[in-house]
Amino acid sequence: MGGRRIAGWWLSRRRQLYIQLEPAAWPWRGLSPINLSVFVTIIITSIIAIVETEPTVADGRQALFDAMEWVIGALYTVEYLARAWTAAENPRYGPGWRGLWRYMRTPIAIIDLVSIITSFVTPGHLQPYLLRAFRLARILRLAKLGRMSNAMGYLIEAMAARRYELLFSLFASLTFMVFSASLLYLVEGPAQPDKFGSIPRALWWATAALTTIGYGDVYPITVLGRVFGAAVALGGIGLVAMPTGIMAAAFSEAVQKHSHDLVNTKTGEVKLKSEVDPNDEDDVIIP
């Protein structure tokens, strides 16, 4: 009897921790206290990783930065173990070792693991390019913020729902870019062989013009080249706006689709509006 009571208490604590760690299971607005602490920690550690890349700040203080990274690594290790332990509460993964393995293979769990590894590696004796790679991996901790917001899930859902339209817009943009570079190669190549003397060289200008960036380092100087360049710039505005409109519509649909989801404050179980028990005071709408 005592063993069952201990097991029940253990599962209850795991469920409570899961509700704290999983934004979708948190029944109130905003982040849970634990996730809010994780959010602040990610911001602070990312700032530290960015500041560490400045030689005037890091020189002579490497031991301090290494000590902070060890503390950060310990905090992230606790978070990783807690999320791995509570993964069994998430229906996407399921219980047991198989559920744990499903969780560990997710991109966000891999990012968590990389963040921990980079915290415990002392970069003092690494080659310069490896040092930069480790510092970049530490800055990638910002990707951990994606799990803190339902909006990130909506964005991923929107991209998946409109993947064919987005792929078509990408293909259309690449086709237009190659066509523009080929055209400028014909009309501008003789005048500027160093910049438009081949299609690969002209592609740099086409990329800058199509994305409406216009660095100004490469530009046509002939009359015909400028006419075609203006047409490419105008066409680029439309091509850039196409995926933007697709994503805006898909994101709006995803938000509206989930706007009437409900969650039970005791169990954290997500319900649909049609499944609501009118007599259950614990069913509340999550905006």
Stockholm file with secondary structure:
# STOCKHOLM 1.0

chainA/1-287         MGGRRIAGWWLSRRRQLYIQLEPAAWPWRGLSPINLSVFVTIIITSIIAIVETEPTVADGRQALFDAMEWVIGALYTVEYLARAWTAAENPRYGPGWRGLWRYMRTPIAIIDLVSIITSFVTPGHLQPYLLRAFRLARILRLAKLGRMSNAMGYLIEAMAARRYELLFSLFASLTFMVFSASLLYLVEGPAQPDKFGSIPRALWWATAALTTIGYGDVYPITVLGRVFGAAVALGGIGLVAMPTGIMAAAFSEAVQKHSHDLVNTKTGEVKLKSEVDPNDEDDVIIP
#=GR chainA/1-287 SS CHHHHHHHHHHHHHHHHHHHHCGGGCCSSSCCHHHHHHHHHHHHHHHHHHHHTCHHHHTTCHHHHHHHHHHHHHHHHHHHHHHHHHGGGSTTTCSHHHHHHHHHTSHHHHHHHHHHHHHHSCGGGSCHHHHHHHHHHHHGGGGGGGGGCHHHHHHHHHHHHTHHHHHHHHHHHHHHHHHHHHHHHHHHTTTCHHHHSSHHHHHHHHHHHHTTCCCSSSCCCSHHHHHHHHHHHHHHHHHHHHHHHHHHHHHHHHHHHHTTCEEETTTCCEECGGGCCTTCTTEEECC
#=GC SS_cons         CHHHHHHHHHHHHHHHHHHHHCGGGCCSSSCCHHHHHHHHHHHHHHHHHHHHTCHHHHTTCHHHHHHHHHHHHHHHHHHHHHHHHHGGGSTTTCSHHHHHHHHHTSHHHHHHHHHHHHHHSCGGGSCHHHHHHHHHHHHGGGGGGGGGCHHHHHHHHHHHHTHHHHHHHHHHHHHHHHHHHHHHHHHHTTTCHHHHSSHHHHHHHHHHHHTTCCCSSSCCCSHHHHHHHHHHHHHHHHHHHHHHHHHHHHHHHHHHHHTTCEEETTTCCEECGGGCCTTCTTEEECC
//
